[in-house]
């Protein structure tokens, strides 16, 4: 019976790195999906010659950008439908 975490193929490792780099996916989510420890993914990034801090920062910025675009899109839809925009911060 196998013990520990499953080993990944080189193709899977490249796919994980690519998904972090290009899609901004979170390490924790990918680790859960592949059934591995997040520390392994950080190791892949280091071995691939990627600056993991810069790459992870870029991934975080991509996620934040997508969230902001979604908010702006919803505000535009609300404006076009004539909905009154409520201030959520008590201003």
Buried (B, 14 or more C-beta within 10 A) or exposed (E): EEEEEEEBEEEBBEBBBEBBBEEBBBBEEBBEEBEBEBEBBBEBBEEBEBEBEEBBEBBEEBBEEEEEEEEEEEEEEEEEEEEEEEEEEEE
